[in-house]
Amino acid sequence: MALYSSTYNIIMYSHLATVVPCIFLGAYLLLFRKGDRIHKLLGKIYMSLMMFTAIASLFLPALVGPQFLGHFGWIHLFSFLTLYSIPTALIAVKKGQIRRHKIKMIMLYVGAIMIAGGFTLSPGRYLHEVFFG
């Protein structure tokens, strides 16, 4: 496993610590009862964790594949997706646009958790080393 700077490690582990609970929270929120107190509370936690993890990920340079502006990689597009989707989904639900909120939350989970999460298992990435190295 490659050794990174302590700053990189702090950001990477913070990113992991906030995104891993989102895998389970997001699945729960998508699969079970909507609109009750529990859904709203867990939704606030989920959205907060996803915002933190997206912001943290922007400070992690792309170490696999091409870089843009000497820092960002293709996977960072999912961070920007998150930074757009969370506020707009929150605005939608506050306006009573439940269908729009639902679509944004499904797309966020599929894009930022499932697809981006899948990319983290590719060779050269930390999680690939953890699981397959």
C-alpha positions as CSV (number, residue, x, y, z in Angstrom):
1,M,0.0,0.0,0.0
2,A,1.4,3.4,-1.0
3,L,2.2,5.8,1.8
4,Y,0.8,9.3,1.4
5,S,1.3,12.5,3.4
6,S,-0.3,12.8,6.8
7,T,-2.5,15.6,5.5
8,Y,-3.7,13.4,2.6
9,N,-4.3,10.5,5.0
10,I,-6.4,12.7,7.3
11,I,-8.6,13.9,4.5
12,M,-8.9,10.5,2.9
13,Y,-9.9,8.8,6.2
14,S,-12.3,11.7,7.0
15,H,-13.8,11.1,3.5
16,L,-14.2,7.4,4.2
17,A,-15.6,7.9,7.7
18,T,-18.3,10.1,6.3
19,V,-19.2,8.3,3.1
20,V,-19.4,4.7,4.5
21,P,-22.4,5.5,6.8
22,C,-24.0,7.1,3.7
23,I,-24.0,3.8,1.9
24,F,-26.3,2.4,4.6
25,L,-28.3,5.6,5.4
26,G,-29.0,6.3,1.7
27,A,-30.1,2.7,1.1
28,Y,-32.4,2.9,4.1
29,L,-33.8,6.2,3.1
30,L,-34.5,5.0,-0.4
31,L,-36.1,1.7,0.6
32,F,-38.3,2.5,3.6
33,R,-41.1,4.8,4.6
34,K,-40.8,8.4,3.5
35,G,-41.8,11.7,5.1
36,D,-41.9,10.6,8.8
37,R,-39.7,12.0,11.6
38,I,-37.1,9.2,11.2
39,H,-36.8,9.8,7.4
40,K,-36.4,13.6,8.0
41,L,-33.8,13.1,10.7
42,L,-31.8,10.5,8.8
43,G,-32.1,12.6,5.7
44,K,-30.5,15.6,7.4
45,I,-27.7,13.4,8.7
46,Y,-27.3,11.8,5.2
47,M,-27.2,15.2,3.4
48,S,-24.8,16.6,6.0
49,L,-22.4,13.7,5.7
50,M,-22.6,13.7,1.9
51,M,-21.8,17.4,1.8
52,F,-18.8,16.9,4.1
53,T,-17.5,14.0,2.1
54,A,-17.9,15.8,-1.2
55,I,-16.1,18.9,0.1
56,A,-13.3,16.7,1.6
57,S,-12.9,14.8,-1.7
58,L,-12.2,18.0,-3.5
59,F,-9.0,18.3,-1.4
60,L,-7.8,14.9,-2.5
61,P,-5.8,15.0,-5.7
62,A,-6.5,12.5,-8.5
63,L,-3.8,9.9,-8.2
64,V,-5.2,7.6,-10.9
65,G,-5.9,8.6,-14.5
66,P,-5.6,12.1,-16.0
67,Q,-5.6,15.2,-14.0
68,F,-7.3,18.5,-14.8
69,L,-5.9,21.7,-13.5
70,G,-3.1,19.6,-11.9
71,H,-5.4,18.2,-9.3
72,F,-8.9,17.0,-10.3
73,G,-9.8,13.7,-12.0
74,W,-12.9,12.3,-13.5
75,I,-14.1,11.0,-10.2
76,H,-14.3,14.6,-8.9
77,L,-17.3,15.1,-11.2
78,F,-19.3,13.1,-8.6
79,S,-18.3,15.6,-5.9
80,F,-19.7,18.4,-7.9
81,L,-22.8,16.3,-8.6
82,T,-23.2,16.0,-4.8
83,L,-22.6,19.7,-4.2
84,Y,-25.4,20.5,-6.7
85,S,-27.8,17.7,-5.9
86,I,-28.0,18.1,-2.1
87,P,-29.1,21.8,-2.0
88,T,-31.5,21.4,-5.0
89,A,-33.1,18.3,-3.5
90,L,-33.5,20.1,-0.2
91,I,-35.1,23.1,-2.0
92,A,-37.4,20.7,-3.9
93,V,-38.7,19.0,-0.8
94,K,-39.3,22.3,1.0
95,K,-41.3,23.5,-2.0
96,G,-43.3,20.2,-1.9
97,Q,-41.8,18.9,-5.1
98,I,-41.5,15.4,-3.8
99,R,-41.0,13.7,-7.1
100,R,-38.1,16.0,-8.0
101,H,-36.6,15.5,-4.6
102,K,-36.9,11.7,-5.0
103,I,-35.3,11.7,-8.4
104,K,-32.4,13.8,-7.2
105,M,-31.8,11.6,-4.2
106,I,-31.9,8.4,-6.4
107,M,-29.5,9.9,-8.9
108,L,-27.2,11.1,-6.1
109,Y,-27.1,7.6,-4.5
110,V,-26.5,5.9,-7.8
111,G,-23.9,8.4,-9.0
112,A,-22.0,9.4,-5.9
113,I,-22.3,6.2,-3.9
114,M,-22.6,3.3,-6.3
115,I,-20.7,4.6,-9.4
116,A,-18.1,6.7,-7.7
117,G,-17.8,4.0,-5.0
118,G,-17.2,1.4,-7.7
119,F,-14.4,3.5,-9.2
120,T,-12.7,3.6,-5.8
121,L,-12.1,-0.2,-6.2
122,S,-10.0,0.3,-9.4
123,P,-6.3,-0.5,-9.4
124,G,-4.1,2.2,-7.9
125,R,-6.7,3.4,-5.5
126,Y,-6.5,2.9,-1.7
127,L,-9.6,0.7,-1.4
128,H,-8.4,-1.5,-4.2
129,E,-5.3,-2.1,-2.1
130,V,-7.4,-2.8,1.0
131,F,-9.7,-5.3,-0.6
132,F,-7.5,-6.8,-3.3
133,G,-3.9,-5.9,-2.5
